[in-house]
Amino acid sequence: MKRIFSLMAVCLLALGLAACGSSPASSGEPKDYVTILTEARPAEDNESLVIFHLKDGVYTATGGYADDLTEEDVASQGAMCLQVLGLTEEDVEEAVFSVSMMNVQSYGLAIVKPADGKEAAVTEGLQTFIDGQKAAQENYLADQYAIAKAAKLDTVKSGEVVLGQYAAYNFRDTLRPEGSNTVDRWSAGWDEKTGKLNDPPPAYFDPMKEPLVLAAENGEYKTTLTLKPVALAKEDYSKGMETGEGLLMDLKDLKALTEKLHLVKKGASPYQSVLVKAGSISQVAALEKQIRALGCATESMESIREPMEKEARQKQMMLGGLGAISLVVAAIGITNTMVMSISERTKEIGVMKALGCYVRDIRALFLAEAGCIGFLGGVVSCVISFLAAFIANIITLGGPSADNLRIALLGGDGPARVCVTPLWLLLFAIAFSVLIGLGSGYYPANKAVRIPALEAIKSD
């Protein structure tokens, strides 16, 4: 949990804190930083001194003469006060502060939530402000020096936690029967006029009034940690469910709890797992083997990928077998067509031989015809295949539209296509069809050149 730093160096602060301490017990409702700061100081300070609030880089102001300030004034004066505190906007995630800019008054009150990794910078900046106030007033104004000398910098201590607004409703009464041993915070229902949830019924206990014991178990290892709730967070699910029903604790406490739970030796890594990313899918099996050799267990998609690849190979073999049968049938069909063509054109072959045509020319003629048959068959098949893939992609993408047509044809960064037909595959299919045609026409072409010229001419 990010530590919340409080800098308190304010005139009559002791009276303000005493008043807070003597007030009735808190109802447990969460308060924002501005409310906390407003209630921590006397009413006359709230009427005369502005409280600046910085969150997400935006300054707002309340109290004092805030109503007389424009947005530009709020931003400029807020930034100036933040600089006086020794902080920058990059140092804080959220901050509420009120600082006197007069040299004759030592006044500063702030609640700061540091940004990630800025805890040390915030601590140093605020401590520098306190030391500067002491040095400035030591030989100048005795009363202001006494105030500056009494200033203190507080942080959330180890074991202290911030509870979610409704964390108390997660506790069960172990003496009650199961099913009726918790308080349902939703049972109050909705206010029909405002449309908001009604105030939930009281929980079994007030977690702010007594310490809590966190018990954790990991197989044979068990450990406990005593927690002291110091505040309630206001429920805001945009920041995480822990603001409603969980708890926020210091990272050091969490790390110590983890080390106790897993008995991590000093100097060893407290992490339970390591993510290893392979350069390619083909390296996964080798990497797993090397990691297992180190005595570590591994888990990857390799155990799922191998059966899937095996199943894909089986389907490819099945479809390949069907394709091979179709190929044989097509080759027999081309051969039969060419044989019938030669039988019908025997006399034409005899005339070509009588006119002195070379045997190689006659063979080339019939091979060319067979190749053309294969070429036309390949083109028609590719067109049909492309149209079928295109229609399948359109259907899976949700129907015809300008974007879906583009994705179905060319692909894109959006939804993936079901059928992808690269150009090289179409060209290869056409070239392979031509080769099959030439192979199927080789026997009929040789048969044509072996027919004697006189018998061919006499043939009807």
Secondary structure, DSSP 8 states (H G I E B T S, - for coil): ----EEEEE-TTHHHHHHHHHTS---------HHHHHHHTS-HHHHHHS-EEEEETTEEEEESTTGGG--HHHHHHHHHHHHHHTT--GGGEEEEEEEE---TT---EEEEEEE-TT-HHHHHHHHHHHHHHHHHHHTTT-HHHHHHHHT-EEE---TTEEEE-TTGGGG---TTS-TTSSS--TTTT-B-TTT-SB------SS-GGGS-EEEEEEETTEEEEEEEEEEEE----GGG-THHHHSEEE-HHHHHHHHHHHHT--TTS---S------SSGGGHHHHHHHHHHTT-----THHHHHHHHHHHHHHHHHHHHHHHHHHHHHHHHHHHHHHHHHHHTHHHHHHHHHTT--HHHHHHHHHHHHHHHHHHHHHHHHHHHHHHHHHHHHHHHTS--HHHHHHHHH--SSS--S----HHHHHHHHHHHHHHHHHHHHHHHHHHHTS-HHHHHH--
